[in-house]
Amino acid sequence: MRSLILIPAYLLRNSLHRWLENPASPTTKFLIPFLFGLLGLMVFGLMRGIETELENQLTHGDLRTLQTSEYITAEDAATRYYEAMEESSIWEPYCSRIDLFFQLPIVASSGSLLKIPVLAYTETPSFLDIPAPPAGEARHVILFVAKNSKNQSELLNIQNYQLSVKVLPMPEKLQQIYRINAMAFVPAEMMEVPLLISHTQIQILEPKAEISTRDLETLILNYSEAERCNIRIQSSGAIIERLNQFITQQKYVRIILGGSIAVILSLVLGSLSLLEFRQELYLFALLQSLGVRRIQLIVHYLLETILITFAGGLSALLCSQYITSTLLNKSPTIMGKSGQSISLDIATIASVDLVTIAGSILTGVALSSLPFILGLRKQPGLMLQ
């Protein structure tokens, strides 16, 4: 019983003495996992930031909604306008809701707001809350303004004409589509002349429950190609596809990065393990000849190495959080190809990433112990030969 306390105490004292004599060994065991842990956390934090950005794009949009836009040239403007007014959409069999409106090639102004896009509506879009006019009166001209706009004017200037408008807060759906501070909605009958010159037809389509968004998108693209139309589609389908691809890619990144950390750690720590074993060869032979079990020496080595390496990994985690929260003003970003900012999100890094780094360090330690374990397999007398 006494030996169970004295032997570990002696081994611990010997380790502390060895560290003081040769500080390069524990420093290396600390710095290697620290640097690789910091690299892994930065990579996983960047991936988490990209994933969060894609999820935010999905959150701000309707997963089931498609938006199409088609620019109509002067040659076809009159025909296409009247067709849209008189005929039902060809997408009605596939959609539970279709909203149609027209963007004019002109802009308006109101008070301090300049270059306001002008849209004409035939039927009130379902996502807009436009009040019905009193009986016998013309439909309202609506000026939608964002919450941060300070516009107080109730007059809208369109090509030297002034129209009375109702100023309403911009609906969230409209803000998602255009991301601007103001938008004018005018009844189509008031804007017929510029509409017949040219316009852009915009439709917001919600597929029926049995029709997937991707299927409807394919139908529209096939129609556009067959009719030689220039229909542009915006949907969440591409974002969902990118998110799924990115999640799959993360698995490979975890495997490659985790495997690299484990292999490099095992090579570096294995070399240190072999060097330390040769330096302590006489001590280990003496201890075994006095009855110290081989397993006690192995457990001591593993605990010593795990303690130092995991201290390095924990320091990497604390350092990465300090970098992202203090040195980078709590909101570090990297500009993506599209110009949007991508957060380096260490605070919400997934637990599976932390487990990957910890598992890689533990695997590296286990592999590095092989030279030590194989050296102790020899009998005490043969170890010194």
C-alpha positions in Angstrom: 0.0 0.0 0.0 2.8 2.3 0.9 4.5 1.6 -2.4 1.4 2.8 -4.3 2.0 6.2 -2.9 5.8 6.4 -2.7 6.5 5.2 -6.3 4.2 7.8 -8.0 5.6 10.5 -5.7 9.2 9.5 -6.7 8.3 9.4 -10.4 6.7 12.8 -10.2 9.7 14.3 -8.4 12.0 12.8 -11.0 9.8 14.3 -13.8 9.9 17.8 -12.2 13.7 17.5 -11.9 14.0 16.4 -15.5 11.9 19.3 -16.7 14.1 21.8 -14.9 17.2 20.2 -16.4 15.8 19.9 -19.9 12.9 22.4 -20.3 12.9 21.9 -24.1 11.0 18.6 -23.7 7.9 19.8 -21.8 7.9 23.1 -23.7 7.8 21.1 -27.0 5.0 18.9 -25.6 3.1 22.0 -24.7 3.7 24.2 -27.9 3.0 21.5 -30.5 -0.6 20.8 -29.4 -1.1 24.5 -28.6 -0.2 25.6 -32.2 -2.1 22.8 -33.9 -5.1 23.3 -31.5 -5.1 27.0 -32.4 -5.0 26.2 -36.1 -7.8 23.7 -35.8 -10.0 26.1 -33.8 -9.4 28.9 -36.3 -10.3 26.5 -39.2 -13.4 25.1 -37.4 -14.4 28.6 -36.3 -14.3 29.9 -39.9 -16.4 26.9 -41.0 -18.8 27.6 -38.3 -19.0 31.2 -39.4 -19.8 30.2 -43.0 -22.4 27.7 -41.8 -24.0 30.4 -39.6 -24.1 32.8 -42.6 -25.8 30.3 -44.8 -28.3 29.5 -42.0 -29.0 33.2 -41.6 -29.8 33.5 -45.3 -32.3 30.7 -45.0 -33.8 32.2 -41.9 -34.4 35.5 -43.6 -36.1 33.9 -46.6 -39.1 31.7 -47.2 -37.8 28.2 -48.0 -40.7 27.4 -50.2 -40.9 30.7 -52.2 -39.4 31.4 -55.6 -39.0 34.9 -57.1 -38.7 35.3 -60.8 -37.9 38.4 -62.8 -38.0 38.9 -66.5 -37.0 42.1 -68.4 -39.4 42.9 -71.2 -38.0 44.9 -74.1 -39.8 47.7 -76.0 -40.8 45.3 -78.8 -42.7 43.0 -76.5 -43.7 45.3 -73.7 -47.3 46.1 -74.8 -48.1 42.5 -75.8 -46.7 41.0 -72.6 -48.3 43.6 -70.4 -51.8 43.0 -71.7 -51.3 39.2 -71.6 -50.3 39.4 -68.0 -53.3 41.5 -67.3 -55.8 39.3 -69.1 -54.4 35.7 -68.9 -53.9 33.5 -65.9 -50.3 32.5 -65.2 -49.1 29.2 -66.7 -47.7 28.3 -63.2 -51.1 28.2 -61.5 -51.4 24.4 -61.7 -48.2 24.1 -59.7 -48.5 27.0 -57.3 -50.7 27.7 -54.3 -50.0 31.4 -54.5 -48.7 33.7 -57.3 -48.1 37.4 -56.9 -47.4 39.5 -60.0 -46.2 43.1 -60.3 -44.2 45.2 -62.6 -41.0 47.3 -62.0 -40.9 50.4 -64.1 -37.8 51.8 -65.8 -38.3 55.1 -63.9 -37.6 56.2 -60.4 -39.4 58.5 -58.0 -38.5 60.9 -55.1 -40.3 61.9 -51.9 -38.9 64.4 -49.5 -35.3 63.4 -48.6 -35.7 60.0 -50.4 -34.3 59.9 -53.9 -34.2 57.3 -56.7 -37.1 55.3 -55.2 -37.9 52.2 -57.4 -41.5 52.3 -58.7 -43.5 49.1 -59.0 -47.0 48.8 -60.5 -49.5 46.3 -59.1 -52.6 44.8 -60.8 -53.9 42.7 -57.9 -52.7 43.5 -54.4 -49.8 41.1 -53.6 -50.7 38.7 -50.8 -47.7 39.7 -48.7 -48.7 43.4 -48.7 -51.2 45.0 -46.4 -52.6 47.7 -48.7 -55.8 49.3 -47.4 -58.8 49.1 -49.7 -59.9 52.5 -51.2 -63.4 53.9 -50.4 -66.0 53.0 -52.9 -65.7 54.8 -56.2 -62.2 56.1 -55.6 -59.0 55.2 -57.3 -56.7 52.7 -55.7 -54.0 54.0 -53.4 -50.5 54.9 -54.3 -48.4 53.5 -51.5 -44.9 54.6 -50.3 -43.3 51.8 -48.3 -40.4 53.1 -46.1 -38.0 51.1 -43.9 -38.0 51.6 -40.2 -34.8 53.6 -40.2 -36.2 56.1 -42.7 -37.2 59.5 -41.5 -39.3 60.4 -44.5 -42.4 62.5 -43.6 -43.5 63.6 -47.0 -46.9 62.4 -48.4 -46.1 63.5 -51.9 -44.4 61.3 -54.5 -42.7 62.9 -57.5 -42.7 60.7 -60.7 -41.4 62.3 -63.9 -42.5 65.8 -62.8 -45.9 64.6 -61.6 -46.9 64.7 -58.0 -49.1 62.0 -56.5 -50.6 61.8 -53.0 -49.4 58.7 -51.2 -50.0 56.7 -48.1 -46.8 56.2 -46.2 -46.6 52.7 -44.7 -43.8 50.7 -43.0 -42.1 48.4 -45.5 -43.2 44.8 -45.1 -40.5 42.4 -44.2 -41.0 40.4 -47.4 -40.4 43.4 -49.5 -37.3 44.4 -47.4 -35.9 40.9 -48.0 -36.3 41.1 -51.7 -34.9 44.6 -52.4 -33.0 45.6 -49.2 -33.6 49.3 -49.8 -35.1 52.1 -47.7 -38.1 53.0 -49.8 -40.3 51.5 -52.5 -43.3 53.1 -54.3 -46.3 50.9 -55.2 -48.6 52.4 -57.9 -51.8 50.9 -59.4 -50.9 49.6 -62.9 -53.6 51.7 -64.6 -51.8 54.9 -63.5 -48.5 53.8 -65.1 -49.8 52.2 -68.3 -47.8 54.5 -70.6 -44.3 53.7 -69.2 -45.3 50.1 -68.8 -46.0 49.8 -72.5 -42.5 51.1 -73.2 -40.6 48.6 -71.1 -40.8 46.9 -67.7 -39.7 44.0 -65.6 -42.2 41.4 -64.7 -41.8 40.0 -61.2 -43.5 37.0 -59.8 -43.4 35.5 -56.3 -44.4 31.9 -56.5 -45.2 29.4 -53.7 -45.4 25.8 -54.9 -48.1 23.5 -53.8 -47.4 21.0 -51.0 -46.9 18.1 -53.4 -44.5 20.2 -55.6 -40.9 20.7 -54.4 -39.2 24.1 -54.8 -36.5 22.5 -56.9 -39.0 20.9 -59.3 -40.8 24.2 -59.9 -37.5 25.9 -60.4 -36.6 23.3 -63.1 -39.9 23.8 -64.8 -39.4 27.5 -65.0 -35.8 27.1 -66.3 -37.0 24.7 -69.0 -39.7 27.1 -70.0 -37.3 30.0 -70.2 -34.9 28.0 -72.4 -37.7 26.7 -74.7 -39.3 30.2 -75.1 -36.0 31.9 -75.2 -36.9 34.1 -72.3 -34.5 35.7 -69.9 -36.1 34.6 -66.6 -34.0 35.0 -63.5 -34.8 33.0 -60.4 -34.1 33.6 -56.8 -34.8 30.8 -54.3 -33.5 29.2 -51.2 -32.8 26.0 -53.1 -29.3 27.0 -54.0 -28.6 28.0 -50.4 -29.9 24.7 -49.1 -27.7 22.9 -51.6 -24.6 24.9 -50.7 -25.3 24.3 -47.0 -25.6 20.5 -47.5 -22.4 20.5 -49.6 -20.6 22.5 -47.0 -21.7 20.1 -44.2 -20.4 17.2 -46.2 -17.1 19.0 -46.8 -16.8 19.7 -43.1 -16.6 16.0 -42.4 -13.7 15.6 -44.7 -11.9 18.6 -43.3 -12.4 17.2 -39.8 -10.9 13.8 -40.9 -7.9 15.4 -42.7 -7.1 18.0 -40.0 -7.7 15.6 -37.1 -5.5 12.9 -38.8 -2.8 15.4 -39.6 -2.7 16.6 -35.9 -2.6 13.0 -34.6 0.2 11.9 -37.0 2.4 15.0 -36.5 2.0 14.8 -32.7 2.8 11.1 -32.7 6.0 11.7 -34.7 7.2 14.6 -32.6 6.2 13.3 -29.2 7.4 9.8 -30.2 10.9 11.2 -30.9 10.8 12.9 -27.5 9.6 9.7 -25.9 12.5 7.7 -27.4 15.0 10.3 -26.3 13.6 10.5 -22.7 13.6 6.7 -22.5 17.3 6.5 -23.4 18.1 9.2 -20.9 16.2 7.4 -18.1 17.2 3.9 -19.1 19.3 3.2 -16.0 16.5 4.5 -13.7 13.8 2.4 -15.4 16.0 -0.8 -15.2 16.7 -0.1 -11.5 13.1 0.5 -10.6 12.0 -2.7 -12.4 14.7 -4.6 -10.6 13.3 -3.3 -7.3 9.8 -4.6 -8.1 8.2 -1.5 -9.8 5.7 -2.8 -12.3 6.0 -1.9 -16.0 2.4 -0.7 -16.0 3.1 1.9 -13.3 5.9 3.4 -15.5 3.7 3.5 -18.6 0.7 5.1 -16.7 3.0 7.7 -15.3 4.4 8.5 -18.8 0.9 8.7 -20.3 -0.4 10.9 -17.5 2.6 13.2 -17.7 2.3 13.6 -21.5 -1.5 14.0 -21.5 -1.3 16.6 -18.8 1.1 18.8 -20.7 -0.4 18.3 -24.2 -4.0 19.0 -23.0 -2.7 22.1 -21.2 -1.5 23.2 -24.6 -4.8 22.4 -26.2 -6.8 24.2 -23.5 -4.5 27.2 -23.8 -5.1 27.3 -27.5 -8.9 27.4 -26.8 -8.5 30.3 -24.4 -6.1 32.1 -26.7 -8.5 31.8 -29.7 -11.4 33.1 -27.7 -9.2 36.0 -26.5 -8.1 36.8 -30.1 -11.7 36.8 -31.4 -13.2 38.7 -28.5 -10.6 41.3 -27.7 -8.0 41.8 -30.4 -10.6 41.6 -33.2 -13.2 43.7 -31.5 -15.6 40.8 -30.7 -16.8 40.6 -34.3 -14.0 39.3 -36.5 -15.0 38.9 -40.1 -13.6 37.7 -43.4 -14.8 39.0 -46.7 -16.3 36.3 -48.9 -16.2 36.2 -52.7 -19.5 37.9 -52.9 -18.4 40.8 -50.7 -20.4 39.6 -47.7 -18.8 39.3 -44.3 -18.2 35.9 -42.7 -17.8 35.7 -39.0 -14.9 33.8 -37.4 -17.2 32.2 -34.8 -15.2 30.6 -32.1 -17.7 31.1 -29.3 -20.3 28.8 -30.9 -17.9 26.2 -32.3 -19.6 22.8 -32.5 -18.8 20.3 -29.8 -17.9 17.7 -32.4 -15.0 20.0 -33.5 -13.7 20.2 -29.9 -14.0 16.5 -29.7 -12.1 16.1 -33.0 -9.2 18.2 -31.7 -9.1 16.5 -28.3 -9.3 13.1 -29.9 -6.5 13.9 -32.3 -4.3 15.0 -29.4 -5.1 11.9 -27.4 -4.4 9.7 -30.4 -1.1 11.4 -31.0 -0.1 10.9 -27.4 -1.1 7.2 -27.5 0.9 6.6 -30.7 3.9 8.5 -29.3 4.0 6.2 -26.3 4.8 3.1 -28.4 8.6 3.5 -28.3 8.4 3.9 -24.6 6.1 0.8 -24.2 8.2 -1.3 -26.5 11.4 -0.3 -24.7 10.0 -1.4 -21.3 9.1 -4.8 -22.7 12.7 -6.0 -22.3 13.9 -7.5 -19.1 15.8 -5.1 -16.8 19.1 -6.8 -17.5 18.6 -6.7 -21.3 17.6 -3.0 -21.3 21.2 -1.9 -20.5 22.8 -3.9 -23.3 
